[in-house]
Amino acid sequence: MKGKAARRRSAARDESGEADGTPSIQLTCDLCGRVCRDERLLKIHQRNCRGVEPPEEGKDTVQVVRAMMAAFEDDRREMLRFMADRDERLMRTMEARQSPEPAQPSGPHPGIEVGTMPPPQPPTPAHAEKPQAGNGSKGSAIPTISKDELKKLVEEEMSSHTPDNRAMEEKVSSEISNVMAWAQGRLSEQEARVNELAAKLEELVDNRRFSWMAKNVDKLDNRLDSVMDEIGYGEILDVSKIPPNILEIVYQTTLEDIVREMGKTRSAQEVGSIVEQTLEDVRRNTSGSELFEYNGRKLTTRGLAKTVEQGLISAKQVQTTYSELLTKLLERVPEYKPKNFQAMIKIKSQEYAVDMVTQFIGRMDRMERAIDNFSQMVAALSSQTASRYMQVKESADALSKTIEGKADTSSFEDMRIKIEQLSNEVSRLSAKVELSAGVAEPVVEAPMPAVEELVSEPPAPEYSESEKLVISKLSGKELSESALKKGVESFVGAVEAKAAIASLVEKGVVEIHKSGKKKRYRLVEREPEAKPGEIAPVDEMAAGETRPEHSGTEGSEPEGVSEDAQPSATIEAEVEPPKEEEGFTVTEFEARVLEALGEGATTQQIRGKLPDLKYTEVLKALRVLIDAGLVSSETKGRSTRYFTVDKGHRNEEVKEDA
């Protein structure tokens, strides 16, 4: 009731002011010229207008857009509020003009009992005639009126107010037109500002300042494509074709990262109990969990690569065990995201290849230095052998001339026989020297050949890349057929791997050891072998060590080689033919070598029976025994075997020599 009364009083004041003709005060903004309804709205509007400043040159476009949008929103809200207030005021004015205000009771209204309330009576018009005193009715009685009369009275009352209502309608219409025109103007201004802003945005988009963003986006797109290609996104990875060493490295790295991440939020004791419990759970479900072990500090892989290479467990089974172990560990650190498995495989493969190449380069450097040393030794021995041969030949020629000068007629025949014997002896010695030096018999008149001509290098065996890969896989170990094929097929095709293995078996480089239905491959042990025309270099080795592969055939007699594997300074000029003297005694050292020979043995077998002897000592003893006629040698291919010679056989050889 109070709200309605206030609205009526406000409308009455507006009506009285308009009726009196007093001009209403218009409050306009000093900044933008907008008309405000009261002083409070004017202050608020002016404060908002001061906050909106024109955009400066070089100002950020985003800030300008935000300021324009805020100003537009303020104008829109103000216009809507102004329209709503104006509509409400017009409605109140029209209601006050059309409906009379009901009479208010002067005093408190007495209570009326229920059922005694009189029926409602229509209101009496103000201009109704007063009752006449002479008609016999009381002064307070209400005259009766018919419906037609009531309708007529209402029409008269409405007709009396019609001119004012029309004027009000015209005034409201004019005000509405003014408001619409003002709103249309504001909308036009905002539309112009929006169009200007759109043009500026288009200009900025086309500007070169945004070109670097497009370039960076293109670079990022290309980088993402390359990274996806590197990690093998969408490719199917076959773990059976991955080398076991790389698998072991990737497993080790990933598990160490997870344990390290757990250690950031937990104590070492808690991490240890979690890892051990996880390993126990995995051990109950899958096989191969014994390859993963926790040593109190980190989770390690124990002999995983060797186990897979030997065929004791498949790579797929190990991958299954690793996946389950990884899943259970990640449940304890859900916020940690492990590295991509395929990317780790590729990265570790590259690192492994680089490490292996570095190791191979180091080994090749050491081999080159050793070959250079051997070449120098062979050249020195060849030079010494050639010089001693020429000295022996010159001595024989001088002796022949001396004998011819001193011989008389009576002893000429005897001298001739002795000279022939001496010539035969020299020929025999020359043949032996030529055999040891590997050179052809020189002509007496010809000049001395150079050292380079005396040294002949046999062609080294050539292997293909796949054969070299097989040899490197079998170096120092023995592999099953499946493990060898898997290791080779990870680098070359299956057909090339099979052909390389068959070729090496045919050449005698690789031998097959059968155990039931299974086949195991290993390299054939080679004994030291001297090249034609060279003396085998002998290196001093400790007891129990083995000779390196492809170091020469065992049993070759190194002429002029001392016990400490260095070429001797001189070679005996006068070498007598091997014969057994009656006073020859076998030392204890030589007796042990004879006992180790048995029915026949190589130098490796002799050293296996006599581990306390050096390789050079065995060769020296064999040389003495061969010169004494107690031992004979037999060479087949690259291997040399030594046999003991019985006394009767040796006597026959001595008689033949005599």
C-alpha positions as CSV (number, residue, x, y, z in Angstrom):
1,M,0.0,0.0,0.0
2,K,2.8,2.4,0.9
3,G,4.5,1.8,-2.5
4,K,1.3,2.4,-4.4
5,A,0.7,5.6,-2.4
6,A,4.2,6.8,-3.1
7,R,3.8,6.2,-6.8
8,R,0.5,8.1,-6.8
9,R,2.0,11.0,-5.0
10,S,4.9,11.1,-7.4
11,A,2.6,11.0,-10.3
12,A,0.5,13.7,-8.7
13,R,3.5,15.9,-8.3
14,D,4.5,15.4,-11.9
15,E,1.0,16.1,-13.0
16,S,0.8,19.2,-10.8
17,G,4.1,20.4,-12.1
18,E,3.1,20.0,-15.7
19,A,-0.3,21.6,-14.9
20,D,1.3,24.5,-13.2
21,G,3.5,25.1,-16.2
22,T,6.8,25.0,-14.2
23,P,9.7,23.9,-16.4
24,S,11.4,20.6,-15.4
25,I,15.2,20.8,-14.8
26,Q,17.2,18.6,-17.2
27,L,20.4,17.1,-15.9
28,T,22.9,16.6,-18.7
29,C,26.5,15.1,-18.6
30,D,29.3,17.6,-19.2
31,L,31.4,15.0,-21.0
32,C,29.0,13.3,-23.4
33,G,25.8,15.4,-23.1
34,R,23.6,12.6,-22.0
35,V,20.3,13.5,-20.1
36,C,20.1,11.9,-16.7
37,R,17.0,11.6,-14.5
38,D,18.4,12.7,-11.2
39,E,21.7,13.9,-9.7
40,R,22.7,10.4,-8.4
41,L,22.6,8.9,-11.9
42,L,24.4,12.0,-13.3
43,K,27.3,11.5,-10.8
44,I,27.5,7.8,-11.6
45,H,27.5,8.5,-15.3
46,Q,30.1,11.2,-15.2
47,R,32.4,8.9,-13.1
48,N,32.0,6.2,-15.8
49,C,32.7,8.8,-18.6
50,R,35.9,9.9,-16.9
51,G,37.1,6.3,-16.7
52,V,36.7,5.8,-20.4
53,E,39.7,7.5,-22.1
54,P,40.2,7.6,-25.9
55,P,42.6,5.0,-27.2
56,E,46.2,6.2,-27.6
57,E,48.4,5.5,-30.6
58,G,50.3,2.2,-30.2
59,K,48.0,1.0,-27.4
60,D,47.3,-2.7,-27.3
61,T,44.4,-3.7,-29.5
62,V,42.9,-6.0,-26.9
63,Q,42.7,-3.2,-24.3
64,V,41.0,-0.9,-26.8
65,V,38.5,-3.5,-27.7
66,R,37.8,-4.2,-24.0
67,A,37.3,-0.5,-23.3
68,M,34.9,-0.1,-26.2
69,M,32.9,-3.1,-25.2
70,A,32.6,-1.9,-21.6
71,A,31.4,1.5,-22.8
72,F,28.9,0.0,-25.1
73,E,27.6,-2.2,-22.3
74,D,27.3,0.7,-20.0
75,D,25.3,2.7,-22.6
76,R,23.1,-0.2,-23.2
77,R,22.3,-0.8,-19.6
78,E,21.7,2.9,-19.0
79,M,19.3,3.1,-22.0
80,L,17.4,0.1,-20.9
81,R,17.1,1.4,-17.4
82,F,16.0,4.8,-18.7
83,M,13.3,3.2,-20.9
84,A,12.0,1.1,-18.1
85,D,11.8,4.0,-15.7
86,R,10.0,6.1,-18.4
87,D,7.5,3.4,-19.1
88,E,6.8,2.8,-15.5
89,R,6.3,6.5,-14.9
90,L,3.9,6.7,-17.8
91,M,1.9,3.8,-16.6
92,R,1.6,5.3,-13.1
93,T,0.4,8.6,-14.6
94,M,-2.2,6.9,-16.7
95,E,-3.4,4.8,-13.9
96,A,-3.7,7.8,-11.6
97,R,-5.6,9.8,-14.3
98,Q,-8.1,7.0,-15.1
99,S,-9.0,5.6,-11.7
100,P,-10.2,7.9,-8.8
101,E,-8.5,7.5,-5.5
102,P,-10.8,5.6,-3.0
103,A,-12.0,7.3,0.1
104,Q,-9.9,6.5,3.2
105,P,-11.6,5.9,6.5
106,S,-11.2,8.8,9.0
107,G,-11.0,6.6,12.1
108,P,-10.5,3.1,13.1
109,H,-13.0,0.7,11.5
110,P,-15.0,-1.3,14.0
111,G,-14.9,-5.0,13.6
112,I,-17.7,-6.7,11.7
113,E,-18.9,-10.1,12.6
114,V,-18.9,-12.8,10.0
115,G,-22.3,-13.0,8.2
116,T,-23.4,-9.5,9.1
117,M,-21.4,-7.7,6.3
118,P,-23.9,-5.7,4.1
119,P,-23.7,-6.3,0.4
120,P,-21.5,-4.0,-1.7
121,Q,-23.0,-0.8,-3.0
122,P,-21.9,1.0,-6.1
123,P,-20.0,4.3,-5.5
124,T,-22.1,7.4,-5.7
125,P,-20.9,9.9,-8.3
126,A,-19.7,13.3,-7.0
127,H,-22.2,15.3,-9.1
128,A,-25.2,13.2,-8.1
129,E,-28.2,15.3,-7.0
130,K,-29.0,15.6,-3.3
131,P,-32.3,14.0,-2.2
132,Q,-35.3,16.2,-1.9
133,A,-36.7,16.8,1.6
134,G,-40.3,16.7,0.6
135,N,-40.5,13.3,-0.9
136,G,-41.0,11.6,2.5
137,S,-37.5,10.0,2.6
138,K,-34.7,10.6,5.0
139,G,-31.7,12.9,4.2
140,S,-29.2,10.1,4.5
141,A,-31.0,7.7,2.1
142,I,-29.3,6.8,-1.2
143,P,-31.4,7.2,-4.3
144,T,-31.8,4.3,-6.6
145,I,-30.4,4.5,-10.1
146,S,-30.8,2.3,-13.1
147,K,-28.2,0.7,-15.3
148,D,-28.9,3.0,-18.2
149,E,-28.5,6.0,-16.0
150,L,-25.3,4.6,-14.5
151,K,-23.9,4.0,-18.0
152,K,-24.8,7.5,-19.1
153,L,-23.1,8.9,-16.1
154,V,-19.9,6.9,-16.8
155,E,-19.9,8.0,-20.4
156,E,-20.2,11.6,-19.3
157,E,-17.3,11.2,-16.9
158,M,-15.1,9.6,-19.5
159,S,-16.0,12.2,-22.1
160,S,-14.9,14.9,-19.6
161,H,-11.4,13.3,-19.3
162,T,-11.0,12.5,-23.0
163,P,-9.1,15.7,-24.1
164,D,-6.5,15.2,-21.3
165,N,-6.0,11.6,-22.2
166,R,-5.4,12.5,-25.8
167,A,-2.9,15.1,-24.9
168,M,-1.1,12.6,-22.6
169,E,-1.0,10.1,-25.4
170,E,0.5,12.6,-27.8
171,K,3.1,13.6,-25.2
172,V,4.0,10.0,-24.6
173,S,4.3,9.3,-28.3
174,S,6.5,12.3,-28.8
175,E,8.7,11.2,-25.9
176,I,8.9,7.7,-27.2
177,S,9.9,9.0,-30.6
178,N,12.6,11.1,-29.0
179,V,13.9,8.1,-27.1
180,M,13.8,6.0,-30.2
181,A,15.7,8.6,-32.2
182,W,18.3,8.9,-29.4
183,A,18.7,5.1,-29.2
184,Q,19.0,4.9,-33.0
185,G,21.7,7.5,-32.9
186,R,23.6,5.7,-30.2
187,L,23.3,2.4,-32.1
188,S,24.6,4.1,-35.2
189,E,27.6,5.4,-33.3
190,Q,28.3,2.0,-31.8
191,E,27.9,0.3,-35.2
192,A,30.4,2.8,-36.6
193,R,32.8,2.1,-33.8
194,V,32.4,-1.7,-34.2
195,N,33.0,-1.4,-38.0
196,E,36.1,0.7,-37.3
197,L,37.3,-1.9,-34.8
198,A,36.7,-4.7,-37.3
199,A,38.7,-2.9,-39.9
200,K,41.5,-2.3,-37.5
201,L,41.5,-6.0,-36.5
202,E,41.7,-7.1,-40.1
203,E,44.6,-4.7,-40.7
204,L,46.4,-6.1,-37.6
205,V,45.8,-9.7,-38.8
206,D,47.3,-8.9,-42.2
207,N,50.1,-7.1,-40.5
208,R,53.6,-8.6,-40.4
209,R,53.6,-8.5,-36.6
210,F,51.5,-11.6,-36.6
211,S,53.5,-13.4,-39.3
212,W,56.0,-14.8,-36.8
213,M,53.1,-16.5,-35.0
214,A,52.2,-18.4,-38.2
215,K,55.8,-19.3,-38.7
216,N,56.2,-20.6,-35.2
217,V,53.0,-22.7,-35.6
218,D,54.3,-24.2,-38.8
219,K,57.6,-25.0,-37.1
220,L,55.8,-26.6,-34.1
221,D,53.7,-28.7,-36.5
222,N,56.8,-29.9,-38.3
223,R,58.6,-30.6,-35.1
224,L,55.6,-32.7,-33.8
225,D,55.6,-34.7,-37.0
226,S,59.3,-35.4,-36.7
227,V,59.0,-36.4,-33.1
228,M,56.1,-38.7,-33.9
229,D,58.2,-40.3,-36.6
230,E,61.2,-40.7,-34.3
231,I,59.2,-42.4,-31.5
232,G,57.5,-44.6,-34.0
233,Y,54.0,-43.5,-33.2
234,G,51.4,-45.9,-34.6
235,E,54.1,-48.6,-35.5
236,I,53.9,-52.1,-34.1
237,L,57.0,-53.0,-32.2
238,D,58.2,-56.7,-32.2
239,V,60.4,-57.2,-29.1
240,S,61.7,-60.5,-30.5
241,K,63.7,-58.6,-33.1
242,I,65.2,-56.2,-30.6
243,P,68.7,-57.2,-29.3
244,P,68.5,-58.5,-25.7
245,N,71.2,-56.0,-24.6
246,I,69.1,-53.0,-25.7
247,L,66.0,-54.5,-24.0
248,E,67.9,-54.9,-20.8
249,I,69.2,-51.3,-20.9
250,V,65.7,-49.9,-21.6
251,Y,64.1,-52.0,-18.8
252,Q,66.8,-51.0,-16.4
253,T,66.5,-47.3,-17.2
254,T,62.7,-47.2,-16.9
255,L,62.5,-49.1,-13.6
256,E,65.2,-46.9,-12.1
257,D,63.3,-43.8,-13.0
258,I,60.1,-45.1,-11.3
259,V,61.9,-46.1,-8.2
260,R,63.7,-42.7,-8.1
261,E,60.3,-41.0,-8.5
262,M,58.9,-43.0,-5.6
263,G,61.8,-42.1,-3.4
264,K,60.9,-38.4,-3.8
265,T,57.8,-38.7,-1.6
266,R,58.6,-41.9,0.4
267,S,61.4,-43.1,2.6
268,A,63.9,-45.7,1.4
269,Q,62.3,-48.4,3.7
270,E,58.9,-47.7,2.3
271,V,60.2,-47.9,-1.3
272,G,61.9,-51.1,-0.6
273,S,58.9,-52.8,0.9
274,I,56.7,-51.6,-2.0
275,V,59.1,-52.9,-4.6
276,E,59.6,-56.3,-2.9
277,Q,55.8,-56.7,-2.5
278,T,55.3,-55.8,-6.2
279,L,57.9,-58.4,-7.3
280,E,56.3,-61.0,-5.1
281,D,52.9,-60.3,-6.7
282,V,54.4,-60.5,-10.2
283,R,56.2,-63.7,-9.3
284,R,52.9,-65.4,-8.5
285,N,51.4,-64.5,-11.9
286,T,54.1,-64.7,-14.5
287,S,57.4,-66.4,-15.2
288,G,60.7,-64.6,-15.6
289,S,60.3,-62.3,-12.6
290,E,63.5,-63.7,-11.2
291,L,65.4,-61.6,-13.8
292,F,64.3,-58.5,-11.9
293,E,65.9,-57.9,-8.5
294,Y,65.9,-55.2,-5.9
295,N,69.2,-54.7,-4.2
296,G,68.1,-52.2,-1.6
297,R,68.8,-49.1,-3.6
298,K,67.5,-49.7,-7.2
299,L,65.6,-52.2,-9.2
300,T,68.0,-54.1,-11.5
301,T,67.9,-56.7,-14.3
302,R,70.1,-59.7,-13.6
303,G,71.5,-61.5,-16.6
304,L,68.5,-60.8,-18.7
305,A,70.3,-60.4,-22.0
306,K,72.3,-63.7,-21.6
307,T,69.2,-65.6,-20.6
308,V,67.4,-64.4,-23.7
309,E,70.4,-65.1,-26.0
310,Q,70.7,-68.6,-24.6
311,G,67.1,-69.3,-25.4
312,L,66.1,-70.0,-21.8
313,I,63.2,-67.6,-22.0
314,S,61.6,-65.7,-24.9
315,A,61.7,-62.0,-25.3
316,K,57.9,-61.8,-25.5
317,Q,57.6,-63.5,-22.1
318,V,60.1,-61.1,-20.6
319,Q,58.1,-58.2,-22.1
320,T,54.9,-59.5,-20.5
321,T,56.6,-59.7,-17.1
322,Y,58.0,-56.2,-17.5
323,S,54.6,-54.7,-18.5
324,E,52.9,-56.2,-15.5
325,L,55.7,-55.1,-13.1
326,L,55.5,-51.6,-14.7
327,T,51.7,-51.4,-14.3
328,K,51.9,-52.4,-10.6
329,L,54.6,-49.9,-9.8
330,L,52.8,-47.1,-11.6
331,E,49.8,-47.7,-9.4
332,R,51.9,-46.4,-6.5
333,V,52.9,-43.2,-8.3
334,P,49.8,-42.3,-10.5
335,E,51.0,-38.8,-11.1
336,Y,54.2,-40.1,-12.9
337,K,54.2,-40.7,-16.6
338,P,56.9,-43.0,-17.9
339,K,58.9,-42.4,-21.0
340,N,57.7,-43.8,-24.3
341,F,58.9,-47.4,-24.8
342,Q,59.4,-47.2,-28.5
343,A,61.3,-43.9,-28.2
344,M,63.6,-45.4,-25.5
345,I,64.3,-48.4,-27.7
346,K,65.4,-46.2,-30.6
347,I,67.5,-43.9,-28.4
348,K,69.2,-46.7,-26.6
349,S,69.8,-48.5,-29.9
350,Q,71.6,-45.5,-31.2
351,E,73.6,-45.1,-28.0
352,Y,74.5,-48.9,-28.1
353,A,75.6,-48.7,-31.7
354,V,77.8,-45.7,-31.0
355,D,79.4,-47.4,-27.9
356,M,80.0,-50.6,-29.9
357,V,81.6,-48.7,-32.7
358,T,83.9,-46.9,-30.2
359,Q,84.9,-50.3,-28.7
360,F,85.6,-51.8,-32.2
361,I,87.7,-48.8,-33.2
362,G,89.8,-49.1,-30.0
363,R,90.3,-52.8,-30.7
364,M,91.2,-52.2,-34.3
365,D,93.8,-49.6,-33.2
366,R,95.4,-52.1,-30.8
367,M,95.4,-54.8,-33.6
368,E,97.0,-52.3,-36.0
369,R,99.8,-51.6,-33.6
370,A,100.3,-55.3,-32.9
371,I,100.4,-56.0,-36.7
372,D,103.0,-53.2,-37.2
373,N,105.2,-54.7,-34.5
374,F,104.8,-58.2,-36.1
375,S,105.7,-56.8,-39.5
376,Q,108.8,-55.2,-38.1
377,M,109.8,-58.4,-36.4
378,V,109.2,-60.4,-39.6
379,A,111.2,-57.9,-41.7
380,A,114.1,-58.1,-39.2
381,L,114.1,-61.9,-39.2
382,S,113.9,-62.0,-43.0
383,S,116.9,-59.6,-43.3
384,Q,118.9,-61.6,-40.8
385,T,118.1,-64.9,-42.6
386,A,119.1,-63.5,-46.0
387,S,122.4,-62.1,-44.6
388,R,123.3,-65.3,-42.9
389,Y,122.5,-67.2,-46.0
390,M,124.9,-65.1,-48.1
391,Q,127.6,-65.5,-45.4
392,V,127.2,-69.3,-45.5
393,K,127.4,-69.2,-49.3
394,E,130.5,-67.0,-49.3
395,S,132.1,-69.3,-46.8
396,A,131.4,-72.3,-48.9
397,D,132.8,-70.7,-52.0
398,A,136.0,-69.6,-50.2
399,L,136.4,-73.1,-48.7
400,S,136.0,-74.6,-52.2
401,K,138.6,-72.3,-53.7
402,T,141.0,-73.0,-50.8
403,I,140.6,-76.8,-51.2
404,E,141.1,-76.6,-54.9
405,G,144.4,-74.6,-54.4
406,K,145.8,-76.9,-51.8
407,A,144.8,-80.2,-53.4
408,D,147.5,-82.3,-55.1
409,T,147.1,-85.0,-57.8
410,S,147.2,-87.9,-55.4
411,S,144.4,-86.6,-53.2
412,F,142.4,-84.9,-55.9
413,E,139.8,-87.7,-56.0
414,D,139.4,-87.6,-52.2
415,M,139.1,-83.8,-52.3
416,R,136.5,-84.0,-55.0
417,I,134.5,-86.4,-52.9
418,K,134.7,-84.2,-49.9
419,I,133.8,-81.1,-52.0
420,E,130.8,-82.9,-53.3
421,Q,129.8,-83.9,-49.7
422,L,130.4,-80.3,-48.6
423,S,128.4,-79.0,-51.6
424,N,125.5,-81.4,-50.7
425,E,125.7,-80.2,-47.2
426,V,125.6,-76.5,-48.3
427,S,122.7,-77.3,-50.6
428,R,120.9,-78.9,-47.8
429,L,121.6,-76.0,-45.5
430,S,120.5,-73.5,-48.2
431,A,117.3,-75.4,-48.7
432,K,116.6,-75.3,-45.0
433,V,117.4,-71.6,-44.9
434,E,115.2,-70.9,-47.9
435,L,112.4,-73.0,-46.4
436,S,112.6,-71.0,-43.2
437,A,112.9,-67.6,-45.0
438,G,110.3,-68.4,-47.7
439,V,112.4,-67.2,-50.7
440,A,113.4,-68.9,-53.9
441,E,116.9,-70.3,-54.4
442,P,119.1,-67.3,-55.5
443,V,121.5,-67.4,-58.4
444,V,125.1,-67.0,-57.5
445,E,125.7,-64.2,-60.0
446,A,122.4,-62.4,-59.1
447,P,122.6,-59.6,-56.6
448,M,121.1,-59.9,-53.2
449,P,117.3,-59.5,-53.2
450,A,115.7,-56.8,-51.2
451,V,114.0,-57.5,-47.8
452,E,110.6,-56.6,-49.2
453,E,111.0,-59.2,-52.0
454,L,111.8,-61.9,-49.4
455,V,108.6,-61.2,-47.3
456,S,105.4,-62.4,-48.9
457,E,102.1,-61.7,-47.2
458,P,99.4,-64.3,-47.8
459,P,96.0,-62.8,-48.6
460,A,93.8,-62.3,-45.5
461,P,90.5,-64.1,-45.5
462,E,87.7,-61.9,-46.7
463,Y,84.3,-62.0,-45.0
464,S,81.0,-60.3,-45.9
465,E,79.3,-58.0,-43.5
466,S,76.8,-60.6,-42.4
467,E,79.7,-63.1,-41.8
468,K,81.5,-60.6,-39.7
469,L,78.4,-60.0,-37.7
470,V,78.1,-63.8,-37.0
471,I,81.7,-64.0,-36.0
472,S,81.3,-61.0,-33.6
473,K,78.2,-62.6,-32.0
474,L,80.1,-65.9,-31.5
475,S,83.3,-64.2,-30.3
476,G,84.3,-65.8,-27.0
477,K,81.0,-67.6,-26.4
478,E,78.7,-70.4,-27.6
479,L,75.2,-69.7,-28.8
480,S,72.2,-71.8,-29.7
481,E,70.8,-71.8,-33.2
482,S,67.8,-69.7,-32.3
483,A,69.8,-67.2,-30.2
484,L,72.4,-66.8,-33.0
485,K,69.7,-66.3,-35.7
486,K,67.8,-63.7,-33.6
487,G,70.9,-61.8,-32.8
488,V,72.0,-61.6,-36.5
489,E,68.4,-61.1,-37.9
490,S,68.0,-57.9,-35.9
491,F,70.6,-56.3,-38.2
492,V,70.2,-58.2,-41.5
493,G,67.5,-60.3,-43.1
494,A,66.7,-63.9,-42.2
495,V,67.9,-65.2,-45.6
496,E,71.3,-63.3,-45.3
497,A,71.8,-64.5,-41.7
498,K,71.1,-68.2,-42.6
499,A,73.4,-68.0,-45.7
500,A,76.2,-66.4,-43.6
501,I,76.1,-69.1,-40.9
502,A,76.1,-71.8,-43.6
503,S,79.1,-70.2,-45.3
504,L,81.1,-69.9,-42.1
505,V,80.4,-73.6,-41.3
506,E,81.5,-74.6,-44.8
507,K,84.7,-72.6,-44.5
508,G,85.5,-74.2,-41.2
509,V,85.4,-71.0,-39.2
510,V,82.3,-72.0,-37.2
511,E,81.6,-75.5,-35.9
512,I,78.3,-77.1,-34.8
513,H,78.1,-78.9,-31.5
514,K,75.0,-81.1,-31.3
515,S,73.4,-82.0,-28.0
516,G,70.4,-84.2,-28.7
517,K,68.1,-82.3,-31.0
518,K,69.6,-78.9,-30.2
519,K,72.5,-77.3,-32.2
520,R,75.0,-74.9,-30.7
521,Y,77.5,-72.9,-32.7
522,R,81.0,-71.8,-31.7
523,L,84.1,-70.5,-33.4
524,V,86.8,-73.0,-34.3
525,E,89.9,-72.6,-32.2
526,R,92.9,-71.6,-34.4
527,E,96.5,-72.4,-33.5
528,P,99.3,-69.9,-34.3
529,E,100.5,-70.3,-37.9
530,A,103.5,-68.8,-39.6
531,K,102.9,-67.2,-43.0
532,P,104.9,-68.5,-45.9
533,G,108.3,-67.0,-45.9
534,E,107.9,-65.7,-42.4
535,I,108.8,-66.9,-38.9
536,A,105.8,-67.0,-36.6
537,P,105.9,-64.2,-34.0
538,V,105.9,-65.7,-30.5
539,D,104.7,-63.7,-27.6
540,E,105.4,-64.6,-24.0
541,M,102.2,-65.6,-22.2
542,A,101.5,-66.4,-18.6
543,A,100.6,-69.8,-17.4
544,G,97.0,-70.8,-18.0
545,E,96.4,-68.2,-20.8
546,T,95.3,-69.1,-24.3
547,R,96.6,-67.9,-27.6
548,P,94.5,-65.3,-29.4
549,E,92.6,-66.5,-32.5
550,H,94.1,-66.3,-36.0
551,S,97.6,-65.8,-34.5
552,G,99.3,-68.4,-36.6
553,T,99.8,-72.2,-36.7
554,E,101.2,-73.8,-33.7
555,G,104.3,-75.9,-34.0
556,S,106.2,-73.8,-36.6
557,E,109.8,-73.5,-35.7
558,P,110.6,-69.8,-35.1
559,E,114.1,-69.4,-36.3
560,G,116.1,-66.8,-34.4
561,V,113.4,-66.2,-31.7
562,S,114.4,-66.0,-28.1
563,E,112.4,-66.9,-25.1
564,D,111.1,-63.4,-24.5
565,A,109.5,-63.2,-28.0
566,Q,112.2,-60.9,-29.5
567,P,114.2,-61.7,-32.7
568,S,117.7,-62.8,-31.8
569,A,120.6,-60.7,-33.0
570,T,122.3,-63.6,-34.9
571,I,121.5,-67.0,-36.4
572,E,124.1,-69.7,-36.3
573,A,125.9,-69.6,-39.7
574,E,126.9,-73.2,-39.7
575,V,123.8,-75.4,-39.0
576,E,124.5,-79.1,-39.0
577,P,121.9,-81.6,-40.2
578,P,119.7,-82.9,-37.4
579,K,121.1,-86.1,-36.0
580,E,121.1,-87.9,-32.8
581,E,124.3,-88.1,-30.8
582,E,125.0,-90.9,-28.5
583,G,125.7,-88.4,-25.7
584,F,122.4,-86.5,-26.0
585,T,120.5,-86.4,-22.7
586,V,116.9,-85.4,-22.2
587,T,116.4,-82.8,-19.5
588,E,113.5,-82.9,-17.0
589,F,111.7,-80.1,-18.9
590,E,112.0,-81.9,-22.2
591,A,110.9,-85.2,-20.6
592,R,107.7,-83.6,-19.4
593,V,107.0,-82.3,-22.9
594,L,107.6,-85.9,-24.3
595,E,105.3,-87.3,-21.7
596,A,102.6,-84.7,-22.5
597,L,102.8,-85.6,-26.2
598,G,101.6,-89.1,-25.8
599,E,100.3,-90.5,-29.1
600,G,100.1,-87.0,-30.6
601,A,99.1,-83.5,-29.5
602,T,99.1,-79.8,-30.5
603,T,100.8,-77.0,-28.6
604,Q,97.5,-76.0,-27.1
605,Q,96.9,-79.5,-25.8
606,I,100.5,-79.7,-24.5
607,R,100.0,-76.4,-22.6
608,G,96.7,-77.7,-21.3
609,K,98.6,-80.6,-19.7
610,L,101.4,-78.4,-18.6
611,P,99.8,-75.1,-17.5
612,D,102.9,-74.0,-15.7
613,L,105.0,-73.7,-18.9
614,K,105.1,-70.8,-21.2
615,Y,104.2,-71.0,-24.9
616,T,107.8,-70.1,-25.9
617,E,109.2,-72.7,-23.6
618,V,107.1,-75.4,-25.2
619,L,108.1,-74.4,-28.7
620,K,111.8,-74.3,-27.7
621,A,111.6,-77.8,-26.2
622,L,109.8,-79.2,-29.3
623,R,112.5,-77.7,-31.5
624,V,115.3,-79.3,-29.5
625,L,113.5,-82.7,-29.6
626,I,112.9,-82.4,-33.3
627,D,116.6,-81.6,-33.9
628,A,117.4,-84.6,-31.7
629,G,115.1,-86.8,-33.8
630,L,112.8,-87.7,-30.8
631,V,109.8,-85.8,-32.1
632,S,108.2,-85.5,-35.5
633,S,105.6,-83.0,-36.7
634,E,102.7,-83.3,-39.2
635,T,100.8,-80.3,-40.6
636,K,97.3,-80.5,-41.9
637,G,95.7,-77.3,-43.0
638,R,96.4,-74.7,-40.3
639,S,97.0,-77.2,-37.5
640,T,100.3,-78.9,-36.6
641,R,100.5,-82.0,-34.5
642,Y,103.6,-83.4,-32.9
643,F,104.4,-87.2,-32.4
644,T,107.1,-89.1,-30.5
645,V,109.5,-91.1,-32.7
646,D,110.5,-94.6,-31.4
647,K,114.2,-95.6,-31.3
648,G,114.1,-98.1,-34.2
649,H,112.5,-95.6,-36.5
650,R,115.0,-93.0,-35.5
651,N,118.0,-95.4,-36.2
652,E,116.6,-96.0,-39.7
653,E,116.4,-92.3,-40.3
654,V,120.0,-91.8,-39.1
655,K,121.2,-94.6,-41.4
656,E,119.4,-93.0,-44.3
657,D,121.0,-89.7,-43.5
658,A,124.5,-91.4,-43.3
